[in-house]
Structures are given as structure tokens and as C-alpha cells.
Amino acid sequence: MELAPFFHQYIDFKCSKSPVSREIDKFVYYKCEDGGAELFFIESDDVVFPEWNYHLFPEDPHYYKECNWEPILFDRFEEINLYDEQVFLYLLFTVNSITSINEINKNNMARDFVKNYSFLQLSRINDFLSISKRDKNKLRNLFFHSFLYSHPVNYETLYAFSIRDGDVFHIKSRVWVKDYFNSYYDFFVEHYEEYKNKIPITIDEVISCKKLTSLLLDNIEGKSNGLKFPRENIEDGLIEAINNFDVLIDVYNKDKERFYEKLKNSLLGSNRENIFVEFLLQNYVCYILYFDMDEINNFVECFSKERELCGFLINKIFYNPIFIKKTLIAQKKNLSSYDRVTCFLDEETISMYSHT
């Protein structure tokens, strides 16, 4: 099993007006009545992948004065208590639900983009050979936290896990998430007959779930080949810039003028409302501005002869504040000091940064 076919189907269903379902191992994507799409099981065709263990989820110990049960994997992980078990299973659902495609509306648009963007970048960081190990770790933490935050997970789960040198772990117990997830799946494979009334899929499908979850976690930990957008979905110049932004970073380090020229050429011929324009702009935020916010002045200068387009792109960069706001805070910069930027922004957007 490989992750790329799932990713390509995901992009097809998210971006195409006429997506085509293709069976992948035990799974297949289908449109849902609410306008989104889910990864269904081929055999157990009324169940979606992220919810296969819905009826196995333990009671929340927060609602009980006394708990007379133990964590399901107590024999394997004695250091994990009932409360820890909750956050592990929330994380499992969060990782698996990256396969879900939600109907986009004004309320979830920004979060949906950030979760998808962060997941993709976590797979790509190792491609950036010119970025130091220290800076890669900073970016991994940024993207991992943003991935969880934008799901969104609850407060306990958000701060229960961290990523270090490409391994996601539970901070309190120091248990590797991969070890826990593998043991969790193995438990229900080994005890399938005992729990089959609560498991709505076949044992072979549970085994396939384990493989897919492992691939998704490998992607988050940067242990798989970096995901790339299928070429047929975007204009050639735009997809080249997104899929090979590590090459553009090398150009930036050697010749900034040439970098901005290439960036400009990639954006000039693109459909402005294409979601992939935002992917490229966020690459600029996370791999250029995140290390030097003052580069935004060179961006404005680059598009100075296309003032209307410049205004559109600047608003795109600043309207989704998660990454750019972290950048301003980290560098102790104030948006108001960038007059060439704020002149393009409306009051609503500027107000997002009033406490930065």
C-alpha cells in the first residue's frame, strides 16, 4: 500500500467537478449527500475509514467520579492512564480524518486549508536540503501544531503531543505514537472475535486500516516520499513551483531577484481563485517570511507594476493569519510598520493583527 494513490483521489474529489472513484486496496472514495466526500470501505460499504472504531471508543473518565475500568492497552503501556488513552484516540481520529473532504463554507475554509497545507508540508520538509536541521525542526513543530489546531482537536490533545527529529510522541509518558497506534490495531485484530459486535468492518479491513494509518503517520513524521500534486489539476507553472519549492529556495539563497522573477511568472498566468495559488503563497510565508519578515517589501516591489494583482495577493497572504501571525510574533514585528503592505488591506484583515 502507498499513500500517493489516496492523495491523488483526495485531490480529484476535492478539486474536480466530476471526480472518478477508483478502488484502492480495501477503500474507495465517494461523494456524500452533504457535499463532501469520504473514504469508504469496499466490502463494509456503509462505514467510513475515520469512524471504523467509533463503537470502540471508551467512556470519557472526566464524567465519572470513579472509573472501574482500565485502558484497553494497559498491559502494553502501563504509563498510559485513562485520560492519556483519550488523547491518543483523539489523535488517531485526527490523523485518519485527513482523508475526509468537508463541504467548504465560510466558517471552516481557513481551518480546512491549514490542516491540508500542514499535512502536505510535513511530508516535504526533508526535501529542503538548504534548510538547516534546526530550522527544519522549527518548521515541523509549526506544521504539526497547526495540523492539530486546525482539525480542531481539544485543548488536552493539542498540548499532549510533540514531534522531535521526525517522531511524534506523547509528552507525559514519552510513548511513541507509532508504537501505540500499531499496538491498538494489533489488539483488535487479535481480539476480533471478542469485539466483532462493535467493529463494523472485516478483520482484513482492520488490517488495511492499520496500514493506512501508518502511512498517514509516516507522512506527518516525514518518513515517506514527499507528496506532490498530480499535474493534471493545475497549470504547469503553478504546479512546478509548488511541487518543487525546494528548488526555488535554492534560487532564493543564490539570487533573490531571479527567485522573485520565477515566483511572479508562476502567479501571473494562474487563475486567482485557484486554491493552489494560496498553497504557493503560503510556501512563501513559511519558507521565506518565516525567517525574514522584511522580505515582504521585496514581494511588493516584485509586483509593483501589477498593483491590482499585488493587492489581491497581499490580501490572500494576510487573510489567513495562522502562519503569518506566528511569523510576526516570532520576529517581534508589527504589521503597522509595513506601510507598503497595509495600504492594500481592509480594516477587517488589519484587525486580525491588532494584538500582534
C-alpha positions as CSV (number, residue, x, y, z in Angstrom):
1,M,0.0,0.0,0.0
2,E,1.2,3.5,-0.9
3,L,-0.2,6.9,0.2
4,A,0.1,8.7,-3.2
5,P,-2.9,7.0,-4.8
6,F,-5.1,8.0,-1.8
7,F,-3.7,11.6,-2.1
8,H,-4.4,11.8,-5.8
9,Q,-8.0,10.6,-5.3
10,Y,-8.4,13.1,-2.4
11,I,-7.3,15.9,-4.7
12,D,-9.6,14.7,-7.5
13,F,-12.6,14.7,-5.2
14,K,-11.7,18.0,-3.6
15,C,-10.9,19.9,-6.8
16,S,-12.7,18.2,-9.7
17,K,-16.3,18.8,-10.7
18,S,-16.5,15.2,-12.0
19,P,-14.3,13.0,-9.8
20,V,-13.9,9.4,-10.7
21,S,-14.0,6.8,-7.9
22,R,-11.1,4.3,-8.0
23,E,-10.7,1.3,-5.7
24,I,-7.5,1.4,-3.6
25,D,-6.8,-1.7,-1.6
26,K,-9.9,-2.1,0.6
27,F,-11.1,1.5,0.1
28,V,-12.9,3.8,-2.3
29,Y,-13.9,7.5,-2.3
30,Y,-17.5,8.5,-2.8
31,K,-19.3,11.8,-2.6
32,C,-21.6,12.4,0.3
33,E,-25.0,14.0,0.5
34,D,-23.7,17.0,2.4
35,G,-21.4,17.9,-0.5
36,G,-18.2,16.4,1.0
37,A,-16.6,13.1,0.3
38,E,-15.4,10.2,2.4
39,L,-13.1,7.2,2.1
40,F,-15.5,4.2,2.4
41,F,-14.7,0.5,2.7
42,I,-15.4,-1.5,-0.4
43,E,-16.9,-4.5,1.4
44,S,-18.4,-2.8,4.5
45,D,-19.7,-0.1,2.3
46,D,-21.7,2.0,4.8
47,V,-18.7,2.7,7.0
48,V,-16.1,5.4,6.5
49,F,-12.4,5.0,7.4
50,P,-12.0,7.6,10.2
51,E,-15.1,6.1,12.1
52,W,-14.3,2.4,11.9
53,N,-13.6,2.3,15.7
54,Y,-16.5,4.6,16.7
55,H,-18.2,2.0,18.9
56,L,-14.8,1.0,20.5
57,F,-14.2,4.5,21.9
58,P,-14.1,4.2,25.7
59,E,-16.1,6.2,28.1
60,D,-14.7,9.6,29.0
61,P,-13.3,9.4,32.5
62,H,-13.8,13.1,33.0
63,Y,-17.5,12.4,33.5
64,Y,-17.0,9.9,36.3
65,K,-16.0,10.3,39.9
66,E,-14.6,6.8,40.0
67,C,-13.5,4.7,37.0
68,N,-13.8,1.0,37.4
69,W,-12.0,0.1,34.1
70,E,-8.5,0.2,32.7
71,P,-7.2,1.5,29.4
72,I,-7.5,-1.1,26.6
73,L,-3.7,-1.3,26.2
74,F,-2.9,-1.3,29.9
75,D,-0.8,-4.5,29.7
76,R,1.3,-2.9,26.9
77,F,1.6,0.7,28.2
78,E,1.3,0.8,31.9
79,E,2.4,4.5,31.9
80,I,-0.8,5.5,29.9
81,N,-3.8,6.1,32.1
82,L,-7.5,6.6,31.1
83,Y,-7.1,10.3,30.4
84,D,-4.0,9.7,28.3
85,E,-5.9,7.0,26.4
86,Q,-8.5,9.6,25.4
87,V,-6.0,11.9,23.8
88,F,-4.3,9.0,21.9
89,L,-7.6,8.0,20.4
90,Y,-8.5,11.6,19.6
91,L,-5.2,11.9,17.8
92,L,-5.9,8.6,15.9
93,F,-9.2,10.0,14.7
94,T,-7.5,13.3,13.8
95,V,-4.8,11.5,11.7
96,N,-7.3,9.3,10.0
97,S,-9.8,12.1,9.2
98,I,-7.2,13.8,7.0
99,T,-8.8,11.5,4.4
100,S,-12.2,13.2,4.8
101,I,-13.3,16.0,2.5
102,N,-15.6,18.5,4.1
103,E,-18.1,20.8,2.3
104,I,-16.3,24.1,2.4
105,N,-18.1,27.1,3.9
106,K,-17.0,30.5,5.3
107,N,-16.7,29.1,8.8
108,N,-14.4,26.2,8.1
109,M,-12.5,27.4,5.0
110,A,-9.4,28.7,6.8
111,R,-9.1,25.7,9.1
112,D,-9.6,23.2,6.2
113,F,-6.8,24.9,4.2
114,V,-4.4,25.0,7.2
115,K,-4.9,21.3,8.1
116,N,-4.4,20.2,4.5
117,Y,-1.4,22.5,4.0
118,S,0.3,21.5,7.2
119,F,-0.1,17.8,6.4
120,L,1.4,18.3,3.0
121,Q,4.3,20.3,4.3
122,L,5.2,17.8,7.0
123,S,5.9,15.3,4.1
124,R,8.0,17.8,2.2
125,I,10.4,19.3,4.8
126,N,13.1,16.8,4.2
127,D,13.3,17.8,0.6
128,F,14.6,21.2,1.5
129,L,18.3,20.5,1.6
130,S,19.3,24.1,2.0
131,I,17.3,24.5,5.2
132,S,19.3,23.6,8.4
133,K,18.3,20.8,10.7
134,R,17.4,23.3,13.4
135,D,15.1,25.3,11.1
136,K,13.5,22.1,9.8
137,N,12.7,21.1,13.4
138,K,11.1,24.6,14.0
139,L,9.0,24.1,10.8
140,R,8.0,20.6,11.8
141,N,6.7,21.9,15.2
142,L,4.9,24.8,13.5
143,F,3.2,22.5,11.0
144,F,2.4,19.7,13.5
145,H,0.8,22.2,16.0
146,S,-1.1,23.9,13.1
147,F,-2.3,20.5,11.9
148,L,-3.8,19.6,15.3
149,Y,-5.1,23.1,16.0
150,S,-6.9,23.4,12.7
151,H,-8.6,20.0,12.9
152,P,-9.6,21.2,15.6
153,V,-8.6,19.0,18.5
154,N,-9.5,19.7,22.1
155,Y,-7.0,21.6,24.4
156,E,-5.7,18.4,26.1
157,T,-4.9,16.7,22.8
158,L,-3.3,19.8,21.3
159,Y,-0.7,20.0,24.0
160,A,-0.4,16.3,24.8
161,F,1.9,15.5,21.8
162,S,5.0,16.9,20.2
163,I,7.3,15.9,17.3
164,R,11.1,15.6,17.6
165,D,13.6,14.5,15.0
166,G,10.7,13.1,12.9
167,D,8.9,11.1,15.7
168,V,5.6,12.1,17.2
169,F,5.4,11.2,20.9
170,H,3.2,11.6,24.0
171,I,4.9,14.3,26.1
172,K,3.8,13.0,29.5
173,S,4.5,9.2,29.0
174,R,7.2,9.6,26.3
175,V,5.4,6.8,24.3
176,W,5.9,6.9,20.6
177,V,2.6,7.4,18.8
178,K,3.5,4.9,16.1
179,D,4.0,2.2,18.8
180,Y,0.7,3.0,20.4
181,F,-1.2,3.0,17.1
182,N,0.3,-0.3,16.0
183,S,-0.5,-1.9,19.3
184,Y,-4.0,-0.6,19.2
185,Y,-4.7,-2.1,15.8
186,D,-3.0,-5.3,16.7
187,F,-5.1,-5.7,19.8
188,F,-8.3,-5.6,17.8
189,V,-7.0,-7.9,15.2
190,E,-6.0,-10.4,17.9
191,H,-9.3,-10.0,19.8
192,Y,-11.5,-9.5,16.7
193,E,-14.0,-12.3,17.7
194,E,-14.4,-10.8,21.1
195,Y,-15.2,-7.3,19.8
196,K,-16.7,-8.0,16.4
197,N,-20.2,-6.8,17.6
198,K,-18.6,-3.3,18.0
199,I,-16.4,-3.5,14.8
200,P,-18.5,-2.8,11.7
201,I,-15.7,-3.9,9.3
202,T,-14.0,-7.2,8.5
203,I,-10.7,-8.3,10.1
204,D,-8.9,-7.8,6.7
205,E,-10.3,-4.2,6.6
206,V,-8.9,-3.6,10.1
207,I,-5.5,-4.7,8.9
208,S,-5.8,-2.3,5.9
209,C,-6.7,0.5,8.3
210,K,-3.6,-0.2,10.3
211,K,-1.5,0.1,7.1
212,L,-3.2,3.3,6.0
213,T,-2.9,4.9,9.5
214,S,0.8,4.0,9.4
215,L,1.2,5.7,6.0
216,L,-0.5,8.8,7.2
217,L,1.6,9.0,10.4
218,D,4.8,8.3,8.3
219,N,3.8,11.3,6.2
220,I,3.4,13.5,9.3
221,E,6.8,12.3,10.6
222,G,8.5,13.0,7.2
223,K,9.4,9.3,6.8
224,S,7.8,8.9,3.3
225,N,8.4,10.3,-0.1
226,G,7.0,13.9,-0.1
227,L,3.5,14.1,-1.6
228,K,3.2,16.1,-4.8
229,F,0.1,17.4,-6.6
230,P,-0.9,15.5,-9.7
231,R,0.0,17.6,-12.7
232,E,-3.4,17.4,-14.4
233,N,-5.1,19.5,-11.7
234,I,-3.1,22.8,-12.1
235,E,-1.4,25.0,-14.6
236,D,2.1,23.7,-15.3
237,G,3.9,26.8,-14.0
238,L,2.0,26.7,-10.7
239,I,2.3,23.0,-10.0
240,E,6.0,23.2,-10.8
241,A,6.5,25.9,-8.3
242,I,4.5,24.1,-5.6
243,N,5.9,20.7,-6.1
244,N,9.5,21.9,-6.4
245,F,9.6,24.8,-4.0
246,D,12.8,23.4,-2.5
247,V,14.4,24.3,-5.9
248,L,13.0,27.8,-5.6
249,I,14.5,28.1,-2.1
250,D,17.9,27.3,-3.6
251,V,17.4,30.0,-6.2
252,Y,16.4,32.4,-3.4
253,N,19.6,31.7,-1.5
254,K,21.7,32.4,-4.6
255,D,19.8,35.1,-6.5
256,K,16.8,36.8,-4.8
257,E,16.0,38.8,-8.0
258,R,15.7,35.6,-10.0
259,F,13.7,34.0,-7.3
260,Y,11.1,36.7,-7.3
261,E,11.0,36.7,-11.1
262,K,10.2,32.9,-11.1
263,L,7.6,33.4,-8.3
264,K,6.0,36.2,-10.3
265,N,5.9,34.1,-13.5
266,S,4.2,31.3,-11.6
267,L,1.5,33.5,-10.3
268,L,0.8,35.8,-13.3
269,G,-0.7,33.1,-15.5
270,S,-2.7,31.4,-12.8
271,N,-6.4,31.5,-12.0
272,R,-6.5,33.8,-9.0
273,E,-9.3,31.8,-7.3
274,N,-7.4,28.5,-7.7
275,I,-6.8,27.1,-4.2
276,F,-3.3,26.2,-5.3
277,V,-2.4,29.9,-5.6
278,E,-2.9,30.0,-1.9
279,F,-0.6,26.9,-1.4
280,L,2.2,28.7,-3.3
281,L,1.7,31.9,-1.3
282,Q,1.8,30.0,2.0
283,N,5.0,28.4,0.9
284,Y,6.4,31.9,0.5
285,V,5.2,32.7,4.0
286,C,6.5,29.6,5.7
287,Y,9.8,29.2,3.9
288,I,10.8,32.9,3.2
289,L,8.9,35.3,5.5
290,Y,9.0,32.9,8.5
291,F,12.8,33.5,8.6
292,D,12.8,37.2,7.4
293,M,9.5,39.1,7.5
294,D,11.1,42.1,5.9
295,E,11.2,40.1,2.6
296,I,7.5,41.1,2.2
297,N,8.8,44.5,0.9
298,N,10.6,42.7,-1.9
299,F,7.4,40.8,-2.7
300,V,5.5,44.1,-3.0
301,E,8.3,45.5,-5.2
302,C,8.2,42.5,-7.4
303,F,4.5,43.1,-8.2
304,S,4.7,46.9,-8.2
305,K,3.8,47.2,-11.9
306,E,0.7,45.0,-11.4
307,R,-0.8,46.9,-8.5
308,E,-4.2,45.4,-8.6
309,L,-2.8,41.8,-8.6
310,C,-0.4,42.8,-5.9
311,G,-3.3,43.9,-3.7
312,F,-5.1,40.6,-4.3
313,L,-2.0,38.5,-3.4
314,I,-1.2,40.5,-0.3
315,N,-4.8,40.1,0.9
316,K,-4.5,36.3,0.2
317,I,-1.3,36.2,2.3
318,F,-2.7,38.0,5.3
319,Y,-6.4,37.0,5.3
320,N,-5.5,33.5,6.6
321,P,-3.5,34.6,9.7
322,I,-2.3,31.4,11.3
323,F,1.2,31.2,9.8
324,I,1.9,34.9,9.1
325,K,0.8,35.9,12.6
326,K,3.2,33.4,14.1
327,T,5.9,34.9,11.9
328,L,5.2,38.4,13.1
329,I,5.2,37.3,16.8
330,A,8.3,35.2,16.5
331,Q,10.3,38.1,14.9
332,K,8.6,40.7,17.2
333,K,7.4,42.7,14.2
334,N,4.3,44.8,14.0
335,L,2.2,44.7,10.8
336,S,1.6,48.5,11.1
337,S,5.3,49.1,10.3
338,Y,4.9,47.7,6.8
339,D,3.1,50.6,5.1
340,R,3.6,49.1,1.6
341,V,1.5,46.2,2.8
342,T,-1.2,47.7,5.0
343,C,-2.2,50.1,2.2
344,F,-3.7,47.1,0.4
345,L,-5.5,45.6,3.4
346,D,-9.1,46.3,4.5
347,E,-9.9,47.1,8.1
348,E,-11.2,43.6,8.9
349,T,-7.9,42.0,7.9
350,I,-5.8,44.6,9.8
351,S,-7.9,44.0,12.9
352,M,-6.8,40.3,13.0
353,Y,-3.3,41.6,13.7
354,S,-4.2,44.4,16.2
355,H,-2.7,42.5,19.2
356,T,0.4,41.2,17.4
